[in-house]
């Protein structure tokens, strides 16, 4: 998979306004690659949950959004990184219905179901990075 269309745009996530800006940026990229309205909504919803998690559980961080290509199709890749405490139990974090707070209620498992690719890199004391990709159908 390669980046297509230039460098990723990076936005800080330090407050609620930043979560809104991330949602808007992800939607703009989804429209740029002509994702269907349903797929745009899925990607933006997942991005909103992940941006909020970055803010609430990671103490803030950043989001990176870019167009990617696998040679046959284009998509949008969004990464959310923080330097927070990390996720001590990823099995529990992916359990349906489990939440440690009051986000959209999707949790990581819900966000994972909304996208085509989902990668979680976390460790206690080293923060968390979640990268998702939604491909154009």
N, C-alpha and C positions, 0 to 999 in steps of 0.2 A: 504494500500500500504506500502510495506516495502522496505528498502534498501537491495539490493542483491549484494554481491561482495565487501563488505568492505566500508570504509568511503568515503565520497565525496572528490573529488579533488577540491581545491579552488585556483583560480587565481585572482590576482589583476587586476583591469581595471583602468589604469592611463594614457594610451596613445594609439595611433593607433596600435603599435606593440602588445599590450595586446589584442586588439580586434582580431587580427590575431591569436594569441595563443589560445584564447577562441574558435574560429572557429575550429582550429586544434584539440583541446581536445574534443569538442563535436563530431566531425567527428569520432575520434578514438573510443569514447564510442558507437556511432551509429553502427560502424562496429563490435564492440565487441559483441553487442546483435543481430547482423545480420539483422539490418533493411534493407529493400530493398533500392536500389540506389535512387529511387524517394523519399522515406521517409527520407533517410539520407540527401538528398538535401533540403527537406522541413525543417527539424530540424536545419540544419546548417544555412540556410537562416534566419529563425526566431531568432536563437541565435545571429547571426551577427547583426541584427537590434536591438535586445535587449541590446547587449553589447555596441553598438554604442550609444544608448539612455542613458545607464548608464554613459558613458563617457561625452557625450555632455550636457545632461540635468541634470544629477545628480552630475556632477563634478567629476566623477570617483566613483569607488566602487569595487565590487568583483563579480565573477561568481563562482558558485558551480555546479559541474557535478557529477552524480552518476547513477549507474544501479539500477533500482527498479523493484519490482515484485508485482503483485496483487494475486499471487497464481496460476494463469493460464498462465500468459505470462510475459515476461520481457520488459522493456522499458528503456528509458533514461530520467532522470529528470535534468533540468538545472534551476538554480535560479540566478537572477541578482539583486543585492542589492546596493543601494546608500543611502547617507545621505543628498541628495540634497533638493530642495525646495518642493518636492512632486508635485502631479498633481492636480491643483485646480478644474478642470472640467473633470471628467472621461468620461462623455457622449460625450463631444466634442473630447476628445483624442481618442475615439473609432470610431468617424465618418469617414467613407470612404473618402479618398482624403484629409483629414485634416492633416496638418503637421505644426509644429512650427519651422521647420528647414530644413536641407538638408541631411537626411539619405538616405536609399535606397528607400524611398518613400512608404514603406509598412506601416509604423506606427504600432501602437499597434493592430489595427484591422486586418491588413495583417498578422502580426506575429501570432495572435490568430487563424486565419484560417488555418495556416500551421501545427498546432500541435493538439494533441488529447485532452489535458487538459491545461487550462490557468487560472492562478490565479494572480490577481493584488491586492496588499496591499499598499495603499498610503494614505498620508494625508499631508495637507499643513504644512510645517515646520518639518516634521518627515521623509522625504525620501520616497523611493519607493522600493518595492520588487516585482519582477515578476517571477513566477515559471511556467515552462511549462513541459509537459510530452509528449513524442512520444512513442507509444506502437508498439511492433513488431506484424505484422499481421499474 
